[in-house]
Amino acid sequence: MEKSAKMFQAVFENSPVGLVLVNKDTTLRDVNNYMFSAFKLAPKSFNGQRFGNLFNCAAISGNDETCGEPENCAQCSLRDGVAAVLNDGVTIPDTVIGQDFIISRSAQKKWFKISASRIVSEGDIFVIVSFVDITVQKEYEELLNNRLALDMATGTINKYTLLETLKTLTARREDLTVALVDFDNFKAINDTHGHIVGDRVLNLFSSVALANTRRHDIVGRYGGEEFMLVFSGATPDLLIKALQRIAKSFQKVCQKELKIRPTFSVGIAGFSSEQKVEMDVGAIIAEADANLYLSKNGGKNMITVGGVSIPFNLKSAPAK
């Protein structure tokens, strides 16, 4: 009997998954080595402690509070799960949970796949919870999702994400301004200097545009050499000023790196919150595109909004 107990303890302590035994009052009865390793902690006393205190849950770490007491503990899915197992006898199959912890003195999000079941032994009730750390997997999934939302050549969001975001913004009660940007004589740049230079022009524009807009403004690649800028809660005047800064800085970096001074044409569509009520994404883009057409046919290198064109007054002189 004693030999079996020792063997069970050895298996428990060295299991390739995290194992935690919880008392009926939700204090910890036993914790295996996997858990300390997952949280980068040296094994230490856990008897009478609660999970959040032992593993430094961000909700209570540094506050001298007991796990379960603060208000945000009411939203803790792990706590809810353990309570359901203890009180209702339910078994929790593989369930993914994410929670913030303080690990090596910095806040980190940890993701686990957990399972839990109730154990009754000699009149006592316990919960055995297994943990599999899937943080790396979840971080990779997030990275992949972010990349799928981006245009990989320019680092801006892609057309699908642009349209979905624009659809969301159209439904909000805020002013909205949209600009379509198209490079002038882009085929000539590719033909004269090569596609590598053409790709670099797009990349430099993206960097300059992102640097000269607000954090919540949107810059995306609409297709080919065409980009879209979306400003929510802003009038066309603000976007025009941003575009003028972008055009000036863009030519400066292109001249310095590529020895060319590309220009672009812009069509802007601005809508008040009241105007948007009766419009969809297609109608908004159509107005911006109509103004872009006027910029192109009016001599290029200009911004058009409401049928009125404003020249950038920047020289275009690609070096040979």
C-alpha positions as CSV (number, residue, x, y, z in Angstrom):
1,M,0.0,0.0,0.0
2,E,2.8,2.4,1.0
3,K,4.7,1.4,-2.2
4,S,1.7,2.2,-4.3
5,A,1.2,5.6,-2.6
6,K,4.8,6.5,-3.3
7,M,4.5,5.4,-6.9
8,F,1.3,7.5,-7.3
9,Q,3.1,10.5,-5.8
10,A,6.1,10.1,-8.1
11,V,3.8,9.9,-11.1
12,F,1.9,12.9,-9.9
13,E,5.0,15.0,-9.3
14,N,6.6,14.2,-12.7
15,S,3.6,14.1,-14.9
16,P,4.1,15.6,-18.4
17,V,1.0,17.8,-17.8
18,G,0.3,20.2,-14.9
19,L,-1.7,18.7,-12.0
20,V,-3.3,20.6,-9.2
21,L,-5.3,19.1,-6.3
22,V,-7.8,21.5,-4.8
23,N,-9.4,21.2,-1.4
24,K,-13.1,21.8,-0.9
25,D,-12.4,25.3,0.4
26,T,-10.5,26.0,-2.9
27,T,-7.1,26.0,-1.2
28,L,-4.3,23.9,-2.8
29,R,-3.6,20.5,-1.5
30,D,-0.9,19.4,-4.0
31,V,0.9,20.9,-7.1
32,N,3.2,19.1,-9.4
33,N,6.6,20.1,-10.9
34,Y,5.1,21.0,-14.3
35,M,3.1,23.9,-12.8
36,F,6.2,25.5,-11.2
37,S,8.1,25.1,-14.4
38,A,5.3,26.7,-16.5
39,F,5.3,29.7,-14.2
40,K,9.1,29.9,-13.9
41,L,8.9,29.4,-10.1
42,A,11.1,27.4,-7.8
43,P,9.0,24.8,-6.0
44,K,7.7,26.2,-2.7
45,S,5.2,25.7,0.0
46,F,1.6,25.6,-1.3
47,N,-0.4,24.2,1.6
48,G,-3.3,26.5,2.4
49,Q,-2.5,28.8,-0.5
50,R,-4.9,29.7,-3.3
51,F,-4.1,29.3,-7.0
52,G,-3.9,33.0,-7.8
53,N,-1.6,33.8,-4.8
54,L,0.8,30.9,-5.5
55,F,1.1,31.6,-9.2
56,N,0.9,35.4,-9.1
57,C,-2.4,36.1,-10.9
58,A,-2.1,39.7,-12.2
59,A,-5.5,40.5,-10.6
60,I,-4.1,40.2,-7.1
61,S,-0.3,40.2,-7.4
62,G,1.3,42.9,-5.3
63,N,-2.1,43.9,-3.7
64,D,-1.8,41.6,-0.6
65,E,-5.3,40.2,-1.4
66,T,-6.4,36.7,-1.3
67,C,-7.4,34.9,-4.6
68,G,-11.1,35.1,-4.9
69,E,-11.7,38.3,-2.9
70,P,-11.2,41.1,-5.5
71,E,-14.2,42.0,-7.8
72,N,-12.5,40.8,-11.0
73,C,-12.2,37.4,-9.5
74,A,-15.9,37.0,-10.2
75,Q,-15.0,36.8,-13.9
76,C,-12.3,34.2,-13.4
77,S,-13.2,31.1,-15.6
78,L,-10.8,28.9,-13.7
79,R,-12.5,29.7,-10.4
80,D,-16.0,29.2,-11.8
81,G,-14.9,25.8,-13.2
82,V,-13.5,24.6,-9.9
83,A,-16.7,25.7,-8.1
84,A,-18.9,23.9,-10.6
85,V,-16.9,20.7,-10.1
86,L,-16.9,21.0,-6.3
87,N,-20.6,22.0,-5.9
88,D,-22.3,20.3,-8.8
89,G,-20.0,17.3,-9.5
90,V,-19.6,18.2,-13.2
91,T,-16.6,17.1,-15.1
92,I,-14.8,19.7,-17.3
93,P,-13.4,18.3,-20.5
94,D,-10.6,20.0,-22.4
95,T,-11.3,23.7,-22.1
96,V,-9.1,26.5,-23.2
97,I,-8.7,29.4,-20.7
98,G,-6.4,32.5,-20.8
99,Q,-5.4,34.6,-17.8
100,D,-2.8,37.3,-17.0
101,F,0.0,36.5,-14.5
102,I,3.1,38.2,-13.2
103,I,6.0,36.0,-14.4
104,S,9.6,37.0,-13.8
105,R,8.3,40.4,-12.7
106,S,6.5,41.2,-15.9
107,A,2.8,40.8,-16.9
108,Q,2.3,37.8,-19.3
109,K,-0.8,36.1,-20.7
110,K,-0.8,32.3,-20.2
111,W,-3.1,30.0,-22.0
112,F,-3.9,26.5,-20.8
113,K,-6.1,23.6,-21.9
114,I,-7.6,22.3,-18.7
115,S,-9.7,19.4,-17.5
116,A,-11.1,18.9,-14.1
117,S,-13.1,16.3,-12.2
118,R,-14.2,15.7,-8.6
119,I,-12.6,13.1,-6.3
120,V,-14.3,11.8,-3.1
121,S,-12.0,10.0,-0.7
122,E,-12.9,9.0,2.9
123,G,-15.6,11.6,3.0
124,D,-13.4,14.4,1.7
125,I,-14.1,16.1,-1.6
126,F,-11.3,17.3,-3.9
127,V,-10.9,18.6,-7.4
128,I,-8.1,17.4,-9.6
129,V,-7.3,19.9,-12.4
130,S,-4.9,19.1,-15.3
131,F,-3.2,21.9,-17.2
132,V,-1.5,21.8,-20.6
133,D,0.4,25.0,-21.3
134,I,-0.6,26.1,-24.9
135,T,0.7,29.7,-24.7
136,V,3.2,29.3,-27.5
137,Q,0.5,27.7,-29.7
138,K,-1.9,30.6,-29.0
139,E,0.7,33.2,-29.6
140,Y,1.5,31.6,-33.0
141,E,-2.2,31.6,-33.9
142,E,-2.4,35.2,-33.0
143,L,0.6,36.0,-35.1
144,L,-0.8,34.1,-38.0
145,N,-4.1,35.8,-37.8
146,N,-2.4,39.2,-37.8
147,R,-0.4,38.3,-40.8
148,L,-3.5,37.1,-42.6
149,A,-5.0,40.5,-42.0
150,L,-1.9,42.3,-43.5
151,D,-0.6,42.9,-47.0
152,M,2.7,41.2,-46.6
153,A,4.5,43.4,-49.2
154,T,3.7,46.7,-47.4
155,G,2.8,45.8,-43.8
156,T,-0.5,47.6,-44.0
157,I,-3.9,45.9,-43.7
158,N,-5.2,44.1,-46.8
159,K,-8.3,44.8,-48.9
160,Y,-10.5,42.3,-47.1
161,T,-9.7,43.7,-43.7
162,L,-10.0,47.3,-45.0
163,L,-13.6,46.6,-46.2
164,E,-14.6,44.8,-43.0
165,T,-13.2,47.6,-40.9
166,L,-14.9,50.2,-43.1
167,K,-18.2,48.4,-42.7
168,T,-17.8,48.5,-38.9
169,L,-17.0,52.2,-38.9
170,T,-19.9,53.1,-41.2
171,A,-22.3,51.8,-38.6
172,R,-20.9,54.0,-35.9
173,R,-22.2,57.5,-35.0
174,E,-19.0,59.3,-36.0
175,D,-17.9,61.4,-39.0
176,L,-15.9,59.4,-41.5
177,T,-13.4,60.4,-44.1
178,V,-12.0,58.0,-46.7
179,A,-9.2,58.6,-49.2
180,L,-8.2,56.5,-52.2
181,V,-4.5,57.0,-53.1
182,D,-3.1,56.0,-56.5
183,F,0.4,56.5,-57.7
184,D,1.0,58.5,-60.8
185,N,2.8,56.8,-63.8
186,F,3.6,53.8,-61.7
187,K,4.1,51.6,-64.7
188,A,6.8,53.9,-65.9
189,I,8.6,53.5,-62.6
190,N,8.5,49.7,-63.0
191,D,9.5,49.9,-66.6
192,T,12.4,52.4,-66.1
193,H,13.8,51.3,-62.7
194,G,12.5,47.7,-62.3
195,H,9.9,46.0,-60.2
196,I,12.1,45.9,-57.1
197,V,12.2,49.7,-57.1
198,G,8.5,49.8,-57.7
199,D,7.9,47.5,-54.7
200,R,10.2,49.7,-52.6
201,V,8.1,52.8,-53.5
202,L,5.0,51.1,-52.2
203,N,6.8,50.0,-49.0
204,L,8.2,53.5,-48.4
205,F,4.8,55.0,-48.9
206,S,3.3,52.6,-46.3
207,S,6.0,53.5,-43.7
208,V,5.6,57.2,-44.3
209,A,1.7,57.0,-44.2
210,L,1.8,55.0,-40.9
211,A,4.2,57.5,-39.4
212,N,2.1,60.5,-40.3
213,T,-1.3,59.4,-39.2
214,R,-2.8,58.9,-35.8
215,R,-2.7,55.5,-34.0
216,H,-6.5,54.8,-34.6
217,D,-6.4,55.9,-38.3
218,I,-6.3,53.2,-40.9
219,V,-3.9,52.7,-43.7
220,G,-4.4,49.8,-46.1
221,R,-3.5,48.5,-49.5
222,Y,-6.6,48.5,-51.6
223,G,-5.0,46.8,-54.6
224,G,-2.0,47.1,-56.9
225,E,-0.5,50.6,-56.4
226,E,-3.7,51.9,-54.8
227,F,-4.0,52.5,-51.0
228,M,-6.9,53.6,-48.8
229,L,-6.7,55.8,-45.7
230,V,-9.7,55.9,-43.3
231,F,-10.1,58.6,-40.6
232,S,-13.0,58.1,-38.2
233,G,-14.3,61.1,-36.2
234,A,-12.5,63.5,-38.6
235,T,-13.4,65.9,-41.4
236,P,-11.7,66.0,-44.8
237,D,-9.5,68.9,-43.7
238,L,-7.6,66.8,-41.2
239,L,-7.0,64.1,-43.8
240,I,-5.9,66.6,-46.4
241,K,-3.3,68.0,-44.0
242,A,-2.1,64.4,-43.3
243,L,-1.8,63.7,-47.0
244,Q,0.2,66.8,-47.6
245,R,2.7,65.8,-44.8
246,I,2.8,62.3,-46.3
247,A,3.5,63.5,-49.9
248,K,6.3,65.8,-48.8
249,S,8.0,63.2,-46.5
250,F,7.4,60.4,-49.1
251,Q,9.2,62.3,-51.9
252,K,12.1,63.1,-49.5
253,V,12.7,59.5,-48.6
254,C,12.3,58.3,-52.2
255,Q,14.8,60.9,-53.4
256,K,17.3,60.0,-50.7
257,E,17.0,56.2,-51.2
258,L,15.9,55.7,-54.8
259,K,16.9,58.9,-56.5
260,I,13.3,59.4,-57.8
261,R,10.4,61.6,-56.8
262,P,7.1,59.8,-57.3
263,T,3.8,61.5,-56.9
264,F,0.3,60.3,-56.3
265,S,-3.2,61.4,-56.8
266,V,-6.0,61.2,-54.2
267,G,-9.8,61.2,-54.1
268,I,-11.4,62.0,-50.8
269,A,-15.0,61.3,-49.6
270,G,-16.1,62.8,-46.3
271,F,-19.4,62.0,-44.5
272,S,-21.0,63.2,-41.4
273,S,-22.6,60.7,-39.0
274,E,-26.0,61.7,-40.4
275,Q,-25.0,61.2,-44.0
276,K,-23.7,57.7,-43.3
277,V,-27.1,56.4,-42.2
278,E,-28.3,56.0,-45.8
279,M,-24.9,54.9,-47.2
280,D,-23.1,51.6,-47.5
281,V,-19.4,50.8,-48.0
282,G,-19.8,50.6,-51.8
283,A,-21.3,54.1,-52.0
284,I,-18.6,55.6,-49.8
285,I,-15.8,54.0,-51.9
286,A,-17.6,55.1,-55.1
287,E,-17.5,58.7,-54.1
288,A,-13.8,58.6,-53.2
289,D,-13.1,56.8,-56.5
290,A,-15.0,59.4,-58.5
291,N,-12.8,62.2,-56.9
292,L,-9.7,60.1,-57.6
293,Y,-10.7,60.0,-61.2
294,L,-11.0,63.8,-61.3
295,S,-7.5,64.1,-59.8
296,K,-6.1,61.8,-62.4
297,N,-7.8,63.5,-65.3
298,G,-7.0,67.0,-63.9
299,G,-3.3,66.6,-64.2
300,K,-2.4,64.2,-61.4
301,N,-0.3,65.0,-58.3
302,M,-3.4,66.4,-56.5
303,I,-6.2,65.8,-54.0
304,T,-9.8,66.1,-55.0
305,V,-12.7,66.3,-52.5
306,G,-16.3,67.3,-53.4
307,G,-15.2,67.9,-57.0
308,V,-12.6,70.5,-56.0
309,S,-9.0,69.7,-56.7
310,I,-6.0,70.9,-54.6
311,P,-2.5,70.5,-56.2
312,F,0.3,69.0,-54.0
313,N,2.7,71.4,-55.8
314,L,5.5,68.7,-55.7
315,K,7.8,68.1,-58.6
316,S,8.0,64.7,-60.3
317,A,11.4,64.1,-61.7
318,P,12.4,60.4,-61.8
319,A,16.1,60.1,-62.3
320,K,17.4,58.0,-65.1
